[in-house]
Amino acid sequence: MFCNQCEQTAQGTGCTKIGVCGKRPEVAALQDLLTYAVRGLSRYATAGRKVGVVDAEVNRFTAQAVFSTLTNVDFDPARFQNLIGEAVKLREALKAKVAAAGGNVQFSDADATFQPASDLQGLVKQGEDVRLPIDWDANPDVQSLQETTLYGIRGAAAYADHAAILGHEDDSVYSFIHETLAKLTDKNLGINEWVGLALETGKCNLRAMELLDAGNTGRFGHPEPTEVSLGHKAGKAILVSGHDLKDLEDLLQQTEGKGVSIYTHGEMLPAHGYPGLKKYAHLRGHYGTAWQNQKDEFAAFPGAILMTTNCIMDPKDGYQGSIFTTGLVGWPGVTHVANGRFGPVIDKALGMSGFASDEDKGTVMTGFARNAVLGVADKVIEAVKGGAIKHFFLVGGCDGAKPGRNYYTEFVEKTPSDTVVLTLACGKFRFFDKKLGDIGGIPRLLDVGQCNDAYSAVQIAVALANAFECGVNDLPLSIICSWYEQKAVAILLTLLHLGIKGIRLGPSLPAFITPNVLNVLVENFDIKPIGNADDDLKAILQAA
């Protein structure tokens, strides 16, 4: 196997024996084969659009299949076997539709006619043969940009899937994913074209995040500043991790009146800010921190655990019988429940001990998405013009276990008292419980939401730029980004698409970025690796 798509990749180059995430070689091969199969499907989807054939089932499947190859989503070989088979089935059905409409169905590429092996062992061998479906004959810089684009597409597909679950779709997103997957081995594209495609991937992701924002706010209302308990109540309990707010809503509805308390974990913390979710009295609070700490935190939780979307790790024996997956998440031996049918999860929780007593562990604030922040924009603008607020820092992104992430804690702790820190995604768990105080009633630490809520952060920046009649790059705003997986790659490409410069990225730079590609990013976007907190803060504030 070879996999270098996440920040924790082995030795900073790539995982070759087993993934640092826990991914086995056979799963890595099956993920490569699924990507290969979806690339073949994408050729017919692209050809179909030219003759008016747009298949909604193909669109949804593509987003789901690509999302399933994201880090820490699906580790179950049997699930990938089914997805690969479905990709080929849909490809052949779509091929017939395109042919009937007079479209091109003659492709010389092997992925367009690929037939899956009849057993799992054969599929693994096919995956090992095709490898990651990029052009392995291209020069390293082109390969680097192809990988960057592919990983960005995986992130965009995840957001598109989140949005589609809530009923928000745009064929332009699916169209771009199909067209770009089909181009991954196009030998006619050089470095400049691939740089352009990478930035277009950022544009596509912006639209996907916009759709997701509309889905979340349309269904659950705009987040409101909300105090969230970090403690627990005595009684039966279910812990919900991942990102999917609809899964949480379904579970809250099904547990109402049953004497079960619901707690969020990881990226589900911002759920407490949504009016449509916080109205449930048995949504008690938040338990634990970020995804990489789940083995210890889940082992100590005395109830059932539901994993929605990505971030699952190899379950410990102590809680393997009490953890459930749903949606695209999978782990061999872990019970999978169909979306919205959480009876087995509830039954498990009712049969467990639950918390023996109440415990107060303090509170944190969440719910400072764009509507909440822009609702006090006049106060913010006044504070900036009056000198009370000197600078804004957006410190957010993925958390992880690799050394060096204490930088983000130290950075936030050392920000001056006349600055404001906006944060989002699970990177905030390095500092989410810090008491930074306020500036004229405006909290110095503002939790914008999940990684899924990056759109809110962008809109806040754009609104402030409009208010001050300047560009985003002219604002007293610095972005300090932590990355781990492919959603973060997609968001970074979105920021670059928007022309945002001076981003500090860490804790390490992507292994799939070659020195030449890095130079392009430095020269065009002034992107730079994080250093140490003191030096970076000094440099930022001196330049302001």
N, C-alpha and C positions, 0 to 999 in steps of 0.2 A: 504494500500500500504506500501511497504518498499523499499526504494531505497537509496543506499549509494555509487553510482558509481562516483560521482563528488566531488571536493574539498569543495564545499560550502554546503554540506549536513547538514541538520538541526542539531544543537547542537553537531556537530562533530560526530554523530553516524548514522543517517539515517533519511530520510524524510518519515513521516508516514501518513500525512493528505493531503498535497499537496507539490509538489516539489518546492524547492527554485527557480528552473529554471522556474517554472510556469506549470510544468507537472501535470495534473489532475490524480486522482487515476485510472480512467477508462483507461487512456492512458498508465499508468504504467503497469496495468494488461494486456493490449493488447500487449505491448512490451515484457512482459514475455512470453505470449502465442506464439508470433511470434518466439521468440528465441527457445521455446519448439518445435514448428513445424519445424523450420530449423534444430534443432538437429535430429529430426526424418528423415528428408530429407538427412541429412549428413550420416546417417547409410547406406543408399542405395548408396550414392555417393562413400563412402569408399569401400563398397562391390563391386561396379561396376568396380572400378579401378583394382581390383584383377583379373577381367576377361576381361579387355580391354575396358570397357565401360566408356567413359569420355564424359559428356554432357556439352557442352559449355553454353547452356541456363541456366542449373542448376548452373554452376559456377558463371555466372554474377549475377543471381538472389540472390545467397547466399551472395555475397559481398554487394549488394544493401540492402537486407533485414537486415543483421547484422548492416550495417552502419546506417540504419534508426532508430536503437535503441540507438544510440549514443546521448549524452546530447545535447540539443538544436538543434535537426535536425527536427523531425516531431512530431507535437502535434495534428494531425488531426485523430480522431478515424476512420473515413471512409476510410482513406488511409490504415490504419493497417488492417481493415477488408478485403480489397482487397488483401493485401500482404499475410495474413494468408491463404486465399482461394487459392491463387496462389501457396503457398508452398505445400499445400496438393495435388493440381492438378499435379504439377511437380513431387512430390514424387511418386504418383501412376503411372505416365508415366514412370519414371525412374525404378520403381520396375519391371514393365513389361519387360523393356529392359534388366535389370540385370538377371531376371529369364530366358529370352530367350537365354542369353549367358551362362547359367549354373551357375550363381553366387548365393550366399546365399541371400535369401529374407525372411528367417524365424527369426524374432526378437521378443523376449518376451517383450521388452520395450514398454510401452504404447505410447510413442511419435511416434513409427513406424507405428501405426495403428490409431492414433488420427483422429477423424472427427470433424470438426468445427461446432459449433452451427449455426443455420440458421439466427440468428439476432444478432445485436450488443450487446444487453443486455446479451444474452447467452454466447457470446464470452468473455465478461468482467468477467462473473462468472467462466468460464473455466480458464481464466488467473489468477484469484484470487486463484483458487484451485491448479494450478501447481506451482505458485510462480516463482521466479527466478530458472531456471532449473539447479541447482547444486544438490549435494547430501546433503540434509538437515539432514541426519542421521549420517554423518561423524563428526569427532571431529572438533572443531573450527579452528584448524590450517590448516587442509585439506580443509575445506570450504573456508578459507581465500585465500589459494593458487588457488583453483578453481575459485574464483571470480577474483583474480588478472589475471589469465590466460584468463578468459572470457572477461574481460575489455580490456586486451591487444589485443585479437582477434578482438574486435570491432574497435579498432584503426587501426589495420593492414588491416581490411576489408575496412575501409574508404580510406586508401591509395591505396589499390588494385583497388577500384572503380574509384578513381581519375585517376589512370594509365590506366585502361581499356578504359575510355572515350577517351583517347589519342592514343588508339590502342596498348598498351603495356600490355601483360599478360604473366603469367608463371603458368602452372598448378601446380607446386610445392606449390605455395601460396594457391591456392584453396584446394589442397589435404590436406595441413596441417590444414587449417581451418575446413574442414569436419572431418578429423580424430580426432581433438582435441575436437570439439563440441560433437562428438559421445562418447568421453571418460569422459565427465563431471560428470557422475554418476558411473564411473567404481570403484567398491569397492575394486578391487585388487591393486589399486595404493596408495602408502603411501606418506608420506611427501617428501621423497627424490625424488620420481618419479615426484611429482607435482612441486617441485623446478626445476627439469630438464625440464618439459614441459613449465613452465613459461619462462625459458631462451630460449627454442626453439621457443617460441612465439616471443621473441625479434629477433631471427635469421630470422624468417618468415617476420617480419615487416621490417627488413633491406632490404630484397629482394624486398618487396613491394615498399619501398621508392626509391630503386635503379631504379625500373621500372618507377616510377613516374618522377624521375629526368630525365631519358632518354626520357620520353614522353614530358616533358616541354621543355627541351633543344633542342630536335630534332625538335619540331614544332616551337618554338619561339626564338631559339638561346640561347647562354649562356648569363646570365645577365651581364650587364656592369655598372660600377659606374655611377650613374645618379642623378642629382639634381631634386628634386620633389617640386613643389609649394604646399604650404599649404593654399593658397588663392583661389580665384575664379574669373571668368570672368562674365560680365553681359550677361544674356541670359538664354535660356532653358537648363535644366540640368537633368541628370540621375546619381544616386549614386549606385555603385555596391559593395556589401559586400559579405563575405564568402571566398571561396578559389579557385573557378573553373576558370582557365585562359581561357579555351575554350569558356565558356559562355561570358566572357569579350570580347574575339576576335569576336565572333558572333555578339554581340551587337555593337561593334565598326564598323564592316562592314556594318551593317544594318542602322546605324545612320550617316554614312559618307555623307557629303553634305546636311544634313537636318537641320543644324543650332542648333544642340544639343551638349552640352559639356558633356563629361563623366568624372566622378570623382570616385576615389576608396575610400573605407572605410575599416578599420580594416586590416585583413590579406591580402587584395588585394594590399596594398601599394607596395610590391616588384614587382608587375606586371610592374611598370614603368621602371624597369631595363632590361626587355627583348626586344631585337631589333625588334622582330616581333609584339610587342604591342606598344612600344613607338613611332613607325613610324607614328602612327595615330595622326595627329595634334590636333584633338578634344579630345584626352585623356589629360585633362587639368591639373589634379593634384590630391591631396589627401585631403579628407574632414573628419574631426573627428579623433577619436582615436580607442579604443578597443571596443569589442562587448558589454561589460556590460554598456557602456555609450550610447548605440544606442537610447534609448527612448528619451533622451533629444536632441541628435544630429540629429536623424531622424525627430523629430518634427519641428526642425528649418530649415530643408532642403526644399527649394522651388520647388522641382521637384519630379520625380518618383524615386522609390527605388527598386532595384532588389536584392533579397537574393539568393545567390548560395551556396549550401552546408550548413554546420552547423553554428550555432551562433545566430539564430533568438531568439528574446524574444517577449513576449506578446505585440503586437503593441498597442500604444495609439490610442484613438479615433481620435485624430487630424491628424494622417497620415495613418490610416488603409485603407483608400480608395486609397492611392497612393503607397502602398507597394505591391510587387509581389514576389511570390516564384517560384522556378524552380527546376528541378532535384528531389532529395529526400526530399527537404525542404517542410514543410507544417504547416499551422496554420488554424484552423477553421475560415471561413469567409473571408480569404485572397485569392485573385485571384491567381490561379496557372496557369502558362504558360508552354507549352511544351518546352523542351530543344531546344534552337536555334530559336524559333519562338517568337520574342520579339516585334511584332507589337503592342500589347496592351500596353506594357511598353512605347514604343516610342510615341504612340498616347496620353497617359496620360501626358507625359512630355511636349508635344507640347501644351496641353491644360492648363498647369499650368503657373504661373507667371514667374518662373525662378528667377535668381539673378538680382536685380535691377541695380547693379553697380559692377565694378571691386573692388576687395579688396586684398591687399598684406599682407599675414600673415607669410612671410618668407619662408624658404625652409628647406628640410632635404635631406640626401643622402641615397640611397639604391643601390642594385646591386652588393654587395660584396660577391657573391657566390664563389664556389671553383675555377672556372676558372679565375675569376678576382684576387682573393687573390694569387693563385698559380702562376699567371702571374708575380707577383712581389716578388715571394718567395726568390729570391736571395737577394733582399734588406732587406726582413724580417730577413733572416738568418744572414746577415751581421750585422743588427741592434742588434740582440740577442747576437751574438758573440762579438760585440764591446761594449756591455753593455748599449746601448741606450734603448733597450726593456728588461725589467727585468722579466715581467710576462704577461701572457695572461689570461683573464677571459672570459669564455663563460657564459653570463648571459642571459637566455632566457627561453621560455616556454609560458604557458597560462597566460593571465591576468584574473582578476575576481574582484568582488565587496567586497569580504570578507575582513575585517580589517587585517592589517599586511603586505599588499603588497607594502606599502611605503618603506619597507625594500630595495626593489630592486632599487628604485630611489636613496635612500641614499647611497647604496653600490656603485653604478656606479659613483655618484658624488664624492665619497671619494677615488676612485681608484687613486693611485699615477700617476703623469704625465709621468712616464717612463713605464707605462703599457698600454696594448691594450685590449679593450672590444669588443668581438664579440657578436652579438645578433641575435636572430631569433624568429619568432612567435609573437603573439600579446602582450606578456610580455614586448616587447621593448617600448610600448607606455607609460610606466612609465618614460622613459628617452630618447625617440627617437629624441627629439629636443634639447638635451643638446649639447652645443658647447665645446667639450673636446679638440679641437686642433689636432695636428698631431705630429708625431715623424719622422723627416727626410722626410716629404712628405707623410708618411703613416698615414691616419686618425686614431685617437685613438678609434673611435667608428665605427665599421664595421657591417652594417646590412646584414646578410647572406641571409635573406629571410623569407618565411612563416615557420610555423611548418612543412609543407610538405617538406621543404628544409633541414631538419636535416641531410639528407644524405650528403649534401654539407659540413656541419660542421664536420662530421665524416671524410670525405675525406681530409679536410684541416689538421685535427689533425694527420691523418695517414701519410700524405705527410711530415709534419714537423718532425714527429718521424723518418721517413726514412732518411730525410736530416741530422738529428743529430745522426743517427745510435743508436737510443734508442727506448724503448717502449713508448706508449702514456702516461702511468702513470709516466714516468720519465721526461716528458716535463714540462717546467714552465707554466703549464696550470691547471686552476681550473674551475670546472663546478658548476655554481650556478643556480639551476633549479627551476622554478615555474610551478606548475601543476594545472589543473582544471578538464579536462575531459579525455576521454579514448585514444585519440591520444597521449596525454602526457604519459599515462601509457605505451603504446606501445613503445614510444621512450625511456622511462626509461629502459624498459626490453631489448631494443636493446643495450643500453649503457652497461648494466650489462652482456649481452651475449658477448660483445666485451671485457669484463674484465676490464672495466674502473672503477677505485676506487676513493673514496674520494668525491663523489658527495654530495653537500649540497642541500637539498630538502625542499621546503616550499610552501606557508606560514604555512601549517599544514600537518601532515602525513596522508596518506589515512585511512579512517575509517574502511576499509575492511582488513587492515593489523593487525593481532593479535600480541601481545607482543613477542611470540615465533618466528613468521615469521620475525618480525623486527630484532630480535637478529641474525637470520641467515644472514640477509642483512648487518647488522653491522659487524658481524664477518668475513664474506666472501668478502664484498665489501667496508667496511668502510663508508657506507652511513650514513649521519647524518642530523638532522634537522637544518635549519637556526637558528641563534641566533640573535645577533644584529650586525649591519654592522661594527662597529668599532672593536668589538672583533673578528668577523670572518675574516676581512681583516688582522688584526694583526696576527692571528693564521696561516693563509695561507702564508703570506709573511715571517714569521719567519721560517716556515717549508721548504720554497723554497730553 
